[in-house]
Amino acid sequence: MEFSYDTDPTQAAESRVKLLTMLAANKTPVMSYHFAWPGYGHVAKVGDGFRYYAEPMQMTL
C-alpha cells in the first residue's frame, strides 16, 4: 500500500512488505498503537497479504 506522505511511495510499499514478511516468517511479536487494544500480537502471511492476530496482554513479570 502506498501513502501520499511517503517520499518514495513505491519504495515505502516494498519496504513494508519486506518488513511484514520478515515479522511473519520469524513470528516476531509486534506492538502498535494503531492496532486494536492491546495492540500486541503477531502478523502472518495470508495469501498475497498479511493478517494481524491480537494476543492477550500479560501484565506479569
C-alpha distance matrix in Angstrom:
0.0 3.8 6.7 10.2 11.8 10.5 13.6 11.9 8.3 8.5 10.4 8.5 5.4 8.6 10.3 8.3 8.8 12.3 13.1 12.2 14.2 17.0 17.2 17.4 20.0 22.1 21.8 21.4 21.8 19.1 19.9 17.7 19.0 15.9 16.8 19.8 23.2 24.1 20.6 21.9 21.0 19.1 16.1 16.8 15.4 15.7 15.6 12.4 10.5 11.8 14.1 15.6 19.4 21.4 24.8 27.8 28.5 31.8 33.8 36.5 37.2
3.8 0.0 3.8 6.8 8.7 7.3 10.2 8.8 5.1 6.6 8.9 7.0 5.5 9.1 10.6 9.5 11.0 13.9 14.7 14.6 16.8 19.2 19.5 20.3 22.7 24.5 24.5 23.7 24.0 21.1 21.5 19.0 20.0 17.0 18.6 21.8 25.1 26.0 22.5 24.0 23.6 21.9 19.1 20.2 18.9 19.4 19.2 15.9 14.2 15.4 17.6 18.8 22.5 24.2 27.4 30.3 30.7 33.9 35.6 38.4 38.9
6.7 3.8 0.0 3.8 5.4 5.6 9.1 9.2 6.2 9.2 10.9 8.4 8.3 12.0 12.6 11.4 13.7 16.4 16.4 16.5 19.2 21.2 21.0 22.2 24.9 26.3 26.0 24.8 24.6 21.3 21.0 18.1 18.5 15.5 17.8 21.0 24.1 25.2 21.7 23.7 23.9 22.8 20.5 22.1 21.3 21.9 22.1 19.0 16.9 17.5 19.1 19.6 23.3 24.4 27.6 30.2 30.2 33.5 34.9 37.8 38.3
10.2 6.8 3.8 0.0 3.8 5.5 8.0 9.1 7.1 10.6 12.5 10.6 11.3 14.8 15.3 14.7 17.1 19.5 19.6 20.1 22.7 24.5 24.5 25.9 28.5 29.8 29.6 28.1 27.9 24.5 24.0 20.9 20.8 18.0 20.7 23.7 26.7 27.9 24.6 26.8 27.3 26.3 24.2 25.9 25.1 25.7 25.7 22.5 20.6 21.3 22.9 23.3 26.9 27.8 31.0 33.3 33.1 36.4 37.5 40.5 41.0
11.8 8.7 5.4 3.8 0.0 3.8 6.4 8.8 8.0 11.7 12.5 10.0 11.7 15.0 14.6 14.1 17.2 19.1 18.6 19.5 22.5 23.7 23.5 25.4 27.9 28.8 28.7 26.8 26.4 22.9 22.1 19.0 18.9 16.7 19.8 22.9 25.6 26.5 23.2 25.3 26.2 25.4 23.7 25.8 25.5 26.5 27.1 24.0 21.7 21.8 23.2 23.1 26.6 27.1 30.0 32.1 31.6 34.7 35.5 38.4 38.7
10.5 7.3 5.6 5.5 3.8 0.0 3.8 5.4 5.0 8.6 8.8 6.5 8.9 11.7 11.3 11.5 14.5 16.1 16.0 17.4 20.0 21.1 21.4 23.4 25.6 26.6 26.8 25.1 25.2 22.0 21.7 19.1 19.7 17.6 20.4 23.9 26.5 27.1 23.5 25.1 25.6 24.4 22.5 24.3 23.7 25.1 25.4 22.2 20.2 20.5 22.4 22.5 26.1 27.0 29.8 32.2 31.7 34.7 35.7 38.3 38.4
13.6 10.2 9.1 8.0 6.4 3.8 0.0 3.8 6.1 9.1 8.7 8.0 11.0 13.0 12.6 13.8 16.7 17.6 17.8 19.8 22.0 22.9 23.6 25.8 27.6 28.5 29.2 27.3 27.7 24.7 24.6 22.2 22.9 21.1 23.9 27.5 29.9 30.4 26.8 28.2 28.7 27.4 25.5 27.2 26.4 28.0 28.1 24.7 23.0 23.5 25.7 25.9 29.4 30.3 33.0 35.4 34.7 37.6 38.5 40.9 40.7
11.9 8.8 9.2 9.1 8.8 5.4 3.8 0.0 3.8 5.6 5.5 6.1 8.7 10.1 10.6 12.3 14.5 15.4 16.4 18.3 20.0 21.2 22.4 24.3 25.8 27.1 28.1 26.6 27.4 24.7 25.1 23.0 24.2 22.1 24.5 28.1 30.8 31.2 27.5 28.6 28.5 26.7 24.4 25.7 24.4 26.0 25.7 22.2 20.9 21.9 24.5 25.2 28.8 30.2 32.9 35.6 35.3 38.1 39.4 41.7 41.5
8.3 5.1 6.2 7.1 8.0 5.0 6.1 3.8 0.0 3.8 5.6 5.0 6.1 8.6 9.8 10.5 12.4 14.2 15.3 16.4 18.3 20.0 21.0 22.4 24.2 25.8 26.4 25.3 26.0 23.1 23.6 21.4 22.5 20.0 22.1 25.6 28.5 29.1 25.5 26.7 26.5 24.6 22.1 23.2 21.8 23.0 22.7 19.1 17.8 18.9 21.5 22.4 26.2 27.7 30.7 33.5 33.5 36.5 38.0 40.5 40.6
8.5 6.6 9.2 10.6 11.7 8.6 9.1 5.6 3.8 0.0 3.8 5.4 5.3 6.3 8.7 10.0 10.9 12.4 14.4 15.6 16.7 18.6 20.2 21.3 22.7 24.6 25.6 24.8 26.0 23.6 24.7 22.9 24.5 22.0 23.6 27.1 30.1 30.5 26.8 27.6 26.9 24.6 21.7 22.3 20.4 21.6 20.8 17.1 16.4 18.1 21.1 22.5 26.2 28.2 31.1 34.2 34.4 37.4 39.1 41.4 41.4
10.4 8.9 10.9 12.5 12.5 8.8 8.7 5.5 5.6 3.8 0.0 3.8 5.5 5.1 6.1 8.7 10.0 10.4 12.2 14.2 15.3 16.5 18.3 19.9 21.0 22.6 23.9 22.9 24.3 22.1 23.3 21.8 23.7 21.8 23.4 27.1 29.7 29.8 26.0 26.5 25.8 23.5 20.9 21.7 20.1 21.9 21.6 18.1 17.2 18.2 21.3 22.3 25.9 27.8 30.3 33.4 33.3 36.0 37.6 39.7 39.4
8.5 7.0 8.4 10.6 10.0 6.5 8.0 6.1 5.0 5.4 3.8 0.0 3.8 5.4 5.0 6.2 8.7 9.8 10.5 12.3 14.2 15.4 16.4 18.2 19.9 21.2 22.0 20.7 21.6 19.0 19.9 18.2 20.0 18.0 19.8 23.5 26.1 26.3 22.5 23.2 22.8 20.8 18.5 19.8 18.7 20.6 20.8 17.5 15.8 16.3 18.9 19.5 23.1 24.7 27.3 30.2 30.0 32.8 34.3 36.6 36.4
5.4 5.5 8.3 11.3 11.7 8.9 11.0 8.7 6.1 5.3 5.5 3.8 0.0 3.8 5.4 5.1 6.3 8.6 9.9 10.6 12.3 14.3 15.4 16.4 18.3 20.1 20.7 19.9 20.9 18.6 19.7 18.1 20.0 17.6 18.8 22.3 25.2 25.6 21.8 22.5 21.6 19.3 16.5 17.3 15.8 17.3 17.2 13.8 12.3 13.3 16.2 17.4 21.1 23.0 25.9 29.0 29.3 32.2 34.1 36.4 36.5
8.6 9.1 12.0 14.8 15.0 11.7 13.0 10.1 8.6 6.3 5.1 5.4 3.8 0.0 3.8 5.5 5.2 6.2 8.7 10.0 10.5 12.4 14.3 15.4 16.5 18.5 19.7 19.2 20.8 19.0 20.8 19.8 22.2 20.1 21.0 24.5 27.2 27.2 23.5 23.5 22.3 19.6 16.7 17.0 15.2 17.1 16.8 13.4 12.6 13.7 17.0 18.4 21.9 24.1 26.7 30.0 30.3 33.0 35.0 37.0 36.8
10.3 10.6 12.6 15.3 14.6 11.3 12.6 10.6 9.8 8.7 6.1 5.0 5.4 3.8 0.0 3.8 5.5 5.0 6.1 8.6 9.8 10.6 12.3 14.2 15.4 16.6 17.9 16.8 18.4 16.4 18.2 17.4 20.0 18.4 19.5 23.2 25.5 25.2 21.4 21.3 20.4 17.8 15.5 16.5 15.4 17.9 18.4 15.5 13.9 14.0 16.9 17.6 20.9 22.7 24.9 28.1 28.0 30.5 32.3 34.2 33.8
8.3 9.5 11.4 14.7 14.1 11.5 13.8 12.3 10.5 10.0 8.7 6.2 5.1 5.5 3.8 0.0 3.8 5.4 5.2 6.1 8.4 9.9 10.5 12.1 14.1 15.4 16.0 14.9 16.0 13.8 15.4 14.4 17.0 15.1 15.9 19.5 22.0 21.9 18.1 18.2 17.2 14.8 12.4 13.7 13.0 15.3 16.2 13.5 11.2 10.8 13.4 14.0 17.4 19.2 21.7 24.8 25.0 27.7 29.6 31.7 31.7
8.8 11.0 13.7 17.1 17.2 14.5 16.7 14.5 12.4 10.9 10.0 8.7 6.3 5.2 5.5 3.8 0.0 3.8 5.5 5.1 6.0 8.6 9.8 10.4 12.0 14.2 14.9 14.8 16.4 14.9 17.1 16.6 19.4 17.4 17.5 20.8 23.4 23.3 19.6 19.3 17.6 14.6 11.6 11.8 10.2 12.5 13.0 10.3 8.6 8.9 12.1 13.6 16.9 19.4 21.9 25.3 25.9 28.6 30.9 32.8 32.9
12.3 13.9 16.4 19.5 19.1 16.1 17.6 15.4 14.2 12.4 10.4 9.8 8.6 6.2 5.0 5.4 3.8 0.0 3.8 5.6 5.2 6.3 8.7 10.0 10.6 12.4 14.0 13.7 16.0 14.9 17.6 17.6 20.8 19.4 19.5 22.9 25.1 24.5 20.9 20.0 18.3 15.2 12.6 12.8 11.5 14.5 15.1 12.8 11.6 11.4 14.5 15.6 18.5 20.8 22.7 26.1 26.4 28.7 31.0 32.6 32.2
13.1 14.7 16.4 19.6 18.6 16.0 17.8 16.4 15.3 14.4 12.2 10.5 9.9 8.7 6.1 5.2 5.5 3.8 0.0 3.8 5.4 5.2 6.2 8.6 9.9 10.7 11.9 10.7 12.6 11.4 13.9 14.2 17.6 16.6 16.7 20.2 22.0 21.2 17.6 16.7 15.3 12.4 10.5 11.7 11.6 14.9 16.4 14.5 12.5 11.1 13.4 13.6 16.3 18.1 19.8 23.1 23.0 25.3 27.4 29.0 28.6
12.2 14.6 16.5 20.1 19.5 17.4 19.8 18.3 16.4 15.6 14.2 12.3 10.6 10.0 8.6 6.1 5.1 5.6 3.8 0.0 3.8 5.4 5.0 6.0 8.5 9.9 10.1 9.7 11.3 10.2 12.9 13.2 16.6 15.2 14.6 17.8 19.9 19.3 15.8 14.8 12.9 9.8 7.2 8.2 8.2 11.3 13.2 11.8 9.3 7.4 9.7 10.1 12.9 15.2 17.2 20.7 21.2 23.7 26.1 27.9 27.9
14.2 16.8 19.2 22.7 22.5 20.0 22.0 20.0 18.3 16.7 15.3 14.2 12.3 10.5 9.8 8.4 6.0 5.2 5.4 3.8 0.0 3.8 5.5 5.2 6.1 8.6 9.7 10.4 12.9 12.8 16.0 16.8 20.2 18.9 18.0 21.0 22.9 22.2 18.9 17.5 15.0 11.4 8.7 8.1 7.0 10.5 11.9 10.8 9.4 8.3 11.0 12.2 14.6 17.3 19.1 22.7 23.4 25.6 28.3 29.8 29.6
17.0 19.2 21.2 24.5 23.7 21.1 22.9 21.2 20.0 18.6 16.5 15.4 14.3 12.4 10.6 9.9 8.6 6.3 5.2 5.4 3.8 0.0 3.8 5.5 5.2 6.1 8.2 8.2 11.3 11.7 15.1 16.5 20.2 19.6 18.8 21.8 23.2 22.1 18.9 17.0 14.7 11.3 9.7 9.8 9.9 13.7 15.4 14.5 13.0 11.4 13.4 13.8 15.6 17.8 18.9 22.3 22.6 24.3 26.9 27.9 27.4
17.2 19.5 21.0 24.5 23.5 21.4 23.6 22.4 21.0 20.2 18.3 16.4 15.4 14.3 12.3 10.5 9.8 8.7 6.2 5.0 5.5 3.8 0.0 3.8 5.6 5.4 5.7 5.1 7.7 8.1 11.6 13.4 17.1 16.8 15.7 18.4 19.6 18.3 15.3 13.2 10.9 7.7 6.7 7.9 9.4 13.0 15.6 15.2 12.9 10.3 11.3 10.8 12.3 14.2 15.2 18.5 18.8 20.6 23.2 24.5 24.1
17.4 20.3 22.2 25.9 25.4 23.4 25.8 24.3 22.4 21.3 19.9 18.2 16.4 15.4 14.2 12.1 10.4 10.0 8.6 6.0 5.2 5.5 3.8 0.0 3.8 5.5 5.0 6.7 9.1 10.0 13.6 15.2 18.8 18.0 16.3 18.6 20.0 18.9 16.2 14.0 11.0 7.2 5.2 4.7 6.1 9.8 12.5 12.8 10.9 8.2 9.2 9.6 10.8 13.4 14.6 18.2 19.3 21.2 24.2 25.5 25.5
20.0 22.7 24.9 28.5 27.9 25.6 27.6 25.8 24.2 22.7 21.0 19.9 18.3 16.5 15.4 14.1 12.0 10.6 9.9 8.5 6.1 5.2 5.6 3.8 0.0 3.8 5.6 7.9 11.2 12.8 16.6 18.5 22.2 21.6 20.0 22.3 23.5 22.2 19.6 17.1 14.0 10.4 9.0 7.6 8.1 11.7 13.8 14.2 13.2 11.3 12.7 13.3 14.1 16.7 17.4 20.9 21.8 23.3 26.3 27.1 26.8
22.1 24.5 26.3 29.8 28.8 26.6 28.5 27.1 25.8 24.6 22.6 21.2 20.1 18.5 16.6 15.4 14.2 12.4 10.7 9.9 8.6 6.1 5.4 5.5 3.8 0.0 3.8 5.3 9.0 11.3 15.0 17.6 21.3 21.4 19.9 22.1 22.7 21.0 18.6 15.7 13.0 9.8 9.8 9.7 11.2 14.8 17.3 17.7 16.2 13.8 14.5 14.1 14.4 16.3 16.3 19.4 19.9 20.9 23.8 24.2 23.6
21.8 24.5 26.0 29.6 28.7 26.8 29.2 28.1 26.4 25.6 23.9 22.0 20.7 19.7 17.9 16.0 14.9 14.0 11.9 10.1 9.7 8.2 5.7 5.0 5.6 3.8 0.0 3.8 6.4 9.1 12.8 15.5 19.1 19.2 17.2 19.0 19.5 17.8 15.7 12.6 9.5 6.5 7.3 7.6 10.3 13.5 16.6 17.5 15.5 12.4 12.2 11.3 11.0 12.7 12.5 15.7 16.5 17.8 20.8 21.6 21.4
21.4 23.7 24.8 28.1 26.8 25.1 27.3 26.6 25.3 24.8 22.9 20.7 19.9 19.2 16.8 14.9 14.8 13.7 10.7 9.7 10.4 8.2 5.1 6.7 7.9 5.3 3.8 0.0 3.8 6.4 10.0 13.0 16.7 17.3 15.8 17.9 18.1 16.2 13.9 10.8 8.7 6.4 8.0 9.8 12.6 15.9 19.0 19.3 16.8 13.6 13.4 11.7 11.8 12.6 12.4 15.2 15.2 16.4 19.0 19.8 19.4
21.8 24.0 24.6 27.9 26.4 25.2 27.7 27.4 26.0 26.0 24.3 21.6 20.9 20.8 18.4 16.0 16.4 16.0 12.6 11.3 12.9 11.3 7.7 9.1 11.2 9.0 6.4 3.8 0.0 3.8 6.9 10.3 13.7 14.8 13.0 14.8 14.6 12.5 10.4 7.2 5.6 4.9 7.9 10.7 14.0 16.9 20.3 20.7 17.8 14.2 13.1 10.4 9.9 9.8 9.2 11.8 11.5 13.0 15.6 16.8 16.8
19.1 21.1 21.3 24.5 22.9 22.0 24.7 24.7 23.1 23.6 22.1 19.0 18.6 19.0 16.4 13.8 14.9 14.9 11.4 10.2 12.8 11.7 8.1 10.0 12.8 11.3 9.1 6.4 3.8 0.0 3.8 6.7 10.3 11.3 10.0 12.4 12.6 10.9 8.0 5.8 5.5 5.5 7.7 11.3 14.3 16.9 20.2 20.1 16.8 13.3 12.2 9.2 9.8 9.4 9.9 12.4 11.8 14.0 16.1 18.0 18.2
19.9 21.5 21.0 24.0 22.1 21.7 24.6 25.1 23.6 24.7 23.3 19.9 19.7 20.8 18.2 15.4 17.1 17.6 13.9 12.9 16.0 15.1 11.6 13.6 16.6 15.0 12.8 10.0 6.9 3.8 0.0 3.8 6.9 8.8 8.0 10.2 9.9 8.3 5.3 4.4 6.6 8.2 10.5 14.2 17.2 19.4 22.7 22.4 18.9 15.4 14.0 10.6 11.1 9.4 10.1 11.7 10.4 13.0 14.4 16.9 17.4
17.7 19.0 18.1 20.9 19.0 19.1 22.2 23.0 21.4 22.9 21.8 18.2 18.1 19.8 17.4 14.4 16.6 17.6 14.2 13.2 16.8 16.5 13.4 15.2 18.5 17.6 15.5 13.0 10.3 6.7 3.8 0.0 3.8 5.2 5.6 8.6 9.2 8.6 5.1 6.6 8.9 10.3 11.6 15.4 17.9 19.7 22.7 22.1 18.4 15.3 13.9 10.7 12.1 10.6 12.2 13.7 12.6 15.7 16.8 19.7 20.5
19.0 20.0 18.5 20.8 18.9 19.7 22.9 24.2 22.5 24.5 23.7 20.0 20.0 22.2 20.0 17.0 19.4 20.8 17.6 16.6 20.2 20.2 17.1 18.8 22.2 21.3 19.1 16.7 13.7 10.3 6.9 3.8 0.0 3.8 5.5 7.6 8.0 8.2 5.7 8.7 11.6 13.6 14.8 18.5 20.9 22.3 25.2 24.5 20.7 17.8 16.2 13.0 14.2 12.2 13.9 14.6 13.4 16.6 17.1 20.4 21.5
15.9 17.0 15.5 18.0 16.7 17.6 21.1 22.1 20.0 22.0 21.8 18.0 17.6 20.1 18.4 15.1 17.4 19.4 16.6 15.2 18.9 19.6 16.8 18.0 21.6 21.4 19.2 17.3 14.8 11.3 8.8 5.2 3.8 0.0 3.8 6.8 8.9 9.9 7.0 10.2 12.1 13.5 13.8 17.1 19.1 20.1 22.7 21.8 18.0 15.5 14.0 11.4 13.3 12.1 14.7 16.0 15.6 19.1 20.1 23.4 24.7
16.8 18.6 17.8 20.7 19.8 20.4 23.9 24.5 22.1 23.6 23.4 19.8 18.8 21.0 19.5 15.9 17.5 19.5 16.7 14.6 18.0 18.8 15.7 16.3 20.0 19.9 17.2 15.8 13.0 10.0 8.0 5.6 5.5 3.8 0.0 3.8 6.5 7.6 4.7 7.8 9.3 10.9 11.5 14.7 17.1 17.8 20.8 20.5 16.7 13.8 11.5 8.5 9.9 8.5 11.3 12.9 13.1 16.8 18.4 21.7 23.3
19.8 21.8 21.0 23.7 22.9 23.9 27.5 28.1 25.6 27.1 27.1 23.5 22.3 24.5 23.2 19.5 20.8 22.9 20.2 17.8 21.0 21.8 18.4 18.6 22.3 22.1 19.0 17.9 14.8 12.4 10.2 8.6 7.6 6.8 3.8 0.0 3.8 6.0 5.3 8.5 10.1 12.5 13.5 16.5 19.1 19.3 22.4 22.6 18.9 15.9 13.1 10.0 10.1 7.9 10.5 11.3 12.0 15.7 17.2 20.7 22.9
23.2 25.1 24.1 26.7 25.6 26.5 29.9 30.8 28.5 30.1 29.7 26.1 25.2 27.2 25.5 22.0 23.4 25.1 22.0 19.9 22.9 23.2 19.6 20.0 23.5 22.7 19.5 18.1 14.6 12.6 9.9 9.2 8.0 8.9 6.5 3.8 0.0 2.9 4.7 7.5 10.0 13.2 15.1 18.3 21.3 21.9 25.2 25.6 21.9 18.7 15.7 12.2 11.4 8.1 9.4 9.0 9.0 12.6 13.7 17.4 19.8
24.1 26.0 25.2 27.9 26.5 27.1 30.4 31.2 29.1 30.5 29.8 26.3 25.6 27.2 25.2 21.9 23.3 24.5 21.2 19.3 22.2 22.1 18.3 18.9 22.2 21.0 17.8 16.2 12.5 10.9 8.3 8.6 8.2 9.9 7.6 6.0 2.9 0.0 3.8 5.4 8.4 11.9 14.5 17.7 21.0 22.0 25.5 26.0 22.3 18.9 16.0 12.2 11.1 7.5 7.7 7.1 6.3 10.0 11.2 14.7 17.0
20.6 22.5 21.7 24.6 23.2 23.5 26.8 27.5 25.5 26.8 26.0 22.5 21.8 23.5 21.4 18.1 19.6 20.9 17.6 15.8 18.9 18.9 15.3 16.2 19.6 18.6 15.7 13.9 10.4 8.0 5.3 5.1 5.7 7.0 4.7 5.3 4.7 3.8 0.0 3.8 6.7 9.6 11.7 15.2 18.3 19.6 22.9 23.1 19.3 15.9 13.4 9.7 9.6 6.9 8.3 9.2 8.7 12.2 13.7 16.9 18.5
21.9 24.0 23.7 26.8 25.3 25.1 28.2 28.6 26.7 27.6 26.5 23.2 22.5 23.5 21.3 18.2 19.3 20.0 16.7 14.8 17.5 17.0 13.2 14.0 17.1 15.7 12.6 10.8 7.2 5.8 4.4 6.6 8.7 10.2 7.8 8.5 7.5 5.4 3.8 0.0 3.8 7.1 10.1 13.6 17.0 18.7 22.3 22.7 19.2 15.5 13.1 9.4 8.4 5.8 5.9 7.4 6.8 10.0 12.1 14.8 16.1
21.0 23.6 23.9 27.3 26.2 25.6 28.7 28.5 26.5 26.9 25.8 22.8 21.6 22.3 20.4 17.2 17.6 18.3 15.3 12.9 15.0 14.7 10.9 11.0 14.0 13.0 9.5 8.7 5.6 5.5 6.6 8.9 11.6 12.1 9.3 10.1 10.0 8.4 6.7 3.8 0.0 3.8 7.1 10.2 13.8 15.5 19.2 20.0 16.7 12.9 10.5 7.0 5.5 4.3 4.7 7.8 8.7 11.5 14.4 16.5 17.7
19.1 21.9 22.8 26.3 25.4 24.4 27.4 26.7 24.6 24.6 23.5 20.8 19.3 19.6 17.8 14.8 14.6 15.2 12.4 9.8 11.4 11.3 7.7 7.2 10.4 9.8 6.5 6.4 4.9 5.5 8.2 10.3 13.6 13.5 10.9 12.5 13.2 11.9 9.6 7.1 3.8 0.0 3.8 6.8 10.4 12.6 16.2 16.9 13.9 10.1 8.4 5.8 5.4 6.7 7.7 11.2 12.3 14.7 17.7 19.5 20.2
16.1 19.1 20.5 24.2 23.7 22.5 25.5 24.4 22.1 21.7 20.9 18.5 16.5 16.7 15.5 12.4 11.6 12.6 10.5 7.2 8.7 9.7 6.7 5.2 9.0 9.8 7.3 8.0 7.9 7.7 10.5 11.6 14.8 13.8 11.5 13.5 15.1 14.5 11.7 10.1 7.1 3.8 0.0 3.8 6.9 9.2 12.7 13.2 10.1 6.4 5.4 4.4 6.0 8.7 10.7 14.4 15.8 18.4 21.4 23.2 24.0
16.8 20.2 22.1 25.9 25.8 24.3 27.2 25.7 23.2 22.3 21.7 19.8 17.3 17.0 16.5 13.7 11.8 12.8 11.7 8.2 8.1 9.8 7.9 4.7 7.6 9.7 7.6 9.8 10.7 11.3 14.2 15.4 18.5 17.1 14.7 16.5 18.3 17.7 15.2 13.6 10.2 6.8 3.8 0.0 3.8 6.2 9.7 10.9 8.6 5.5 5.4 6.6 7.7 11.1 13.0 16.7 18.6 21.0 24.2 25.9 26.6
15.4 18.9 21.3 25.1 25.5 23.7 26.4 24.4 21.8 20.4 20.1 18.7 15.8 15.2 15.4 13.0 10.2 11.5 11.6 8.2 7.0 9.9 9.4 6.1 8.1 11.2 10.3 12.6 14.0 14.3 17.2 17.9 20.9 19.1 17.1 19.1 21.3 21.0 18.3 17.0 13.8 10.4 6.9 3.8 0.0 3.8 6.5 7.4 6.0 4.5 6.5 9.2 10.9 14.5 16.6 20.4 22.3 24.7 27.9 29.6 30.2
15.7 19.4 21.9 25.7 26.5 25.1 28.0 26.0 23.0 21.6 21.9 20.6 17.3 17.1 17.9 15.3 12.5 14.5 14.9 11.3 10.5 13.7 13.0 9.8 11.7 14.8 13.5 15.9 16.9 16.9 19.4 19.7 22.3 20.1 17.8 19.3 21.9 22.0 19.6 18.7 15.5 12.6 9.2 6.2 3.8 0.0 3.8 6.2 5.3 5.1 6.3 9.9 11.5 15.2 17.7 21.4 23.7 26.3 29.6 31.5 32.5
15.6 19.2 22.1 25.7 27.1 25.4 28.1 25.7 22.7 20.8 21.6 20.8 17.2 16.8 18.4 16.2 13.0 15.1 16.4 13.2 11.9 15.4 15.6 12.5 13.8 17.3 16.6 19.0 20.3 20.2 22.7 22.7 25.2 22.7 20.8 22.4 25.2 25.5 22.9 22.3 19.2 16.2 12.7 9.7 6.5 3.8 0.0 3.8 5.5 7.5 9.6 13.3 15.2 18.9 21.4 25.1 27.4 30.1 33.4 35.3 36.2
12.4 15.9 19.0 22.5 24.0 22.2 24.7 22.2 19.1 17.1 18.1 17.5 13.8 13.4 15.5 13.5 10.3 12.8 14.5 11.8 10.8 14.5 15.2 12.8 14.2 17.7 17.5 19.3 20.7 20.1 22.4 22.1 24.5 21.8 20.5 22.6 25.6 26.0 23.1 22.7 20.0 16.9 13.2 10.9 7.4 6.2 3.8 0.0 3.8 7.2 10.3 13.9 16.5 20.0 22.8 26.5 28.5 31.3 34.3 36.4 37.1
10.5 14.2 16.9 20.6 21.7 20.2 23.0 20.9 17.8 16.4 17.2 15.8 12.3 12.6 13.9 11.2 8.6 11.6 12.5 9.3 9.4 13.0 12.9 10.9 13.2 16.2 15.5 16.8 17.8 16.8 18.9 18.4 20.7 18.0 16.7 18.9 21.9 22.3 19.3 19.2 16.7 13.9 10.1 8.6 6.0 5.3 5.5 3.8 0.0 3.8 7.0 10.4 13.4 16.7 19.7 23.3 25.1 28.1 31.0 33.2 34.0
11.8 15.4 17.5 21.3 21.8 20.5 23.5 21.9 18.9 18.1 18.2 16.3 13.3 13.7 14.0 10.8 8.9 11.4 11.1 7.4 8.3 11.4 10.3 8.2 11.3 13.8 12.4 13.6 14.2 13.3 15.4 15.3 17.8 15.5 13.8 15.9 18.7 18.9 15.9 15.5 12.9 10.1 6.4 5.5 4.5 5.1 7.5 7.2 3.8 0.0 3.8 6.8 9.8 13.1 16.0 19.7 21.4 24.3 27.2 29.4 30.3
14.1 17.6 19.1 22.9 23.2 22.4 25.7 24.5 21.5 21.1 21.3 18.9 16.2 17.0 16.9 13.4 12.1 14.5 13.4 9.7 11.0 13.4 11.3 9.2 12.7 14.5 12.2 13.4 13.1 12.2 14.0 13.9 16.2 14.0 11.5 13.1 15.7 16.0 13.4 13.1 10.5 8.4 5.4 5.4 6.5 6.3 9.6 10.3 7.0 3.8 0.0 3.8 6.5 9.8 12.9 16.4 18.5 21.6 24.6 26.9 28.1
15.6 18.8 19.6 23.3 23.1 22.5 25.9 25.2 22.4 22.5 22.3 19.5 17.4 18.4 17.6 14.0 13.6 15.6 13.6 10.1 12.2 13.8 10.8 9.6 13.3 14.1 11.3 11.7 10.4 9.2 10.6 10.7 13.0 11.4 8.5 10.0 12.2 12.2 9.7 9.4 7.0 5.8 4.4 6.6 9.2 9.9 13.3 13.9 10.4 6.8 3.8 0.0 3.8 6.4 9.6 13.1 14.8 18.0 20.9 23.4 24.7
19.4 22.5 23.3 26.9 26.6 26.1 29.4 28.8 26.2 26.2 25.9 23.1 21.1 21.9 20.9 17.4 16.9 18.5 16.3 12.9 14.6 15.6 12.3 10.8 14.1 14.4 11.0 11.8 9.9 9.8 11.1 12.1 14.2 13.3 9.9 10.1 11.4 11.1 9.6 8.4 5.5 5.4 6.0 7.7 10.9 11.5 15.2 16.5 13.4 9.8 6.5 3.8 0.0 3.8 6.5 10.1 12.4 15.4 18.6 20.9 22.5
21.4 24.2 24.4 27.8 27.1 27.0 30.3 30.2 27.7 28.2 27.8 24.7 23.0 24.1 22.7 19.2 19.4 20.8 18.1 15.2 17.3 17.8 14.2 13.4 16.7 16.3 12.7 12.6 9.8 9.4 9.4 10.6 12.2 12.1 8.5 7.9 8.1 7.5 6.9 5.8 4.3 6.7 8.7 11.1 14.5 15.2 18.9 20.0 16.7 13.1 9.8 6.4 3.8 0.0 3.8 6.8 9.0 12.3 15.2 17.8 19.8
24.8 27.4 27.6 31.0 30.0 29.8 33.0 32.9 30.7 31.1 30.3 27.3 25.9 26.7 24.9 21.7 21.9 22.7 19.8 17.2 19.1 18.9 15.2 14.6 17.4 16.3 12.5 12.4 9.2 9.9 10.1 12.2 13.9 14.7 11.3 10.5 9.4 7.7 8.3 5.9 4.7 7.7 10.7 13.0 16.6 17.7 21.4 22.8 19.7 16.0 12.9 9.6 6.5 3.8 0.0 3.8 6.3 9.0 12.4 14.6 16.6
27.8 30.3 30.2 33.3 32.1 32.2 35.4 35.6 33.5 34.2 33.4 30.2 29.0 30.0 28.1 24.8 25.3 26.1 23.1 20.7 22.7 22.3 18.5 18.2 20.9 19.4 15.7 15.2 11.8 12.4 11.7 13.7 14.6 16.0 12.9 11.3 9.0 7.1 9.2 7.4 7.8 11.2 14.4 16.7 20.4 21.4 25.1 26.5 23.3 19.7 16.4 13.1 10.1 6.8 3.8 0.0 3.8 6.3 9.5 11.9 14.5
28.5 30.7 30.2 33.1 31.6 31.7 34.7 35.3 33.5 34.4 33.3 30.0 29.3 30.3 28.0 25.0 25.9 26.4 23.0 21.2 23.4 22.6 18.8 19.3 21.8 19.9 16.5 15.2 11.5 11.8 10.4 12.6 13.4 15.6 13.1 12.0 9.0 6.3 8.7 6.8 8.7 12.3 15.8 18.6 22.3 23.7 27.4 28.5 25.1 21.4 18.5 14.8 12.4 9.0 6.3 3.8 0.0 3.8 6.3 9.2 11.6
31.8 33.9 33.5 36.4 34.7 34.7 37.6 38.1 36.5 37.4 36.0 32.8 32.2 33.0 30.5 27.7 28.6 28.7 25.3 23.7 25.6 24.3 20.6 21.2 23.3 20.9 17.8 16.4 13.0 14.0 13.0 15.7 16.6 19.1 16.8 15.7 12.6 10.0 12.2 10.0 11.5 14.7 18.4 21.0 24.7 26.3 30.1 31.3 28.1 24.3 21.6 18.0 15.4 12.3 9.0 6.3 3.8 0.0 3.8 5.6 8.3
33.8 35.6 34.9 37.5 35.5 35.7 38.5 39.4 38.0 39.1 37.6 34.3 34.1 35.0 32.3 29.6 30.9 31.0 27.4 26.1 28.3 26.9 23.2 24.2 26.3 23.8 20.8 19.0 15.6 16.1 14.4 16.8 17.1 20.1 18.4 17.2 13.7 11.2 13.7 12.1 14.4 17.7 21.4 24.2 27.9 29.6 33.4 34.3 31.0 27.2 24.6 20.9 18.6 15.2 12.4 9.5 6.3 3.8 0.0 3.8 6.8
36.5 38.4 37.8 40.5 38.4 38.3 40.9 41.7 40.5 41.4 39.7 36.6 36.4 37.0 34.2 31.7 32.8 32.6 29.0 27.9 29.8 27.9 24.5 25.5 27.1 24.2 21.6 19.8 16.8 18.0 16.9 19.7 20.4 23.4 21.7 20.7 17.4 14.7 16.9 14.8 16.5 19.5 23.2 25.9 29.6 31.5 35.3 36.4 33.2 29.4 26.9 23.4 20.9 17.8 14.6 11.9 9.2 5.6 3.8 0.0 3.8
37.2 38.9 38.3 41.0 38.7 38.4 40.7 41.5 40.6 41.4 39.4 36.4 36.5 36.8 33.8 31.7 32.9 32.2 28.6 27.9 29.6 27.4 24.1 25.5 26.8 23.6 21.4 19.4 16.8 18.2 17.4 20.5 21.5 24.7 23.3 22.9 19.8 17.0 18.5 16.1 17.7 20.2 24.0 26.6 30.2 32.5 36.2 37.1 34.0 30.3 28.1 24.7 22.5 19.8 16.6 14.5 11.6 8.3 6.8 3.8 0.0
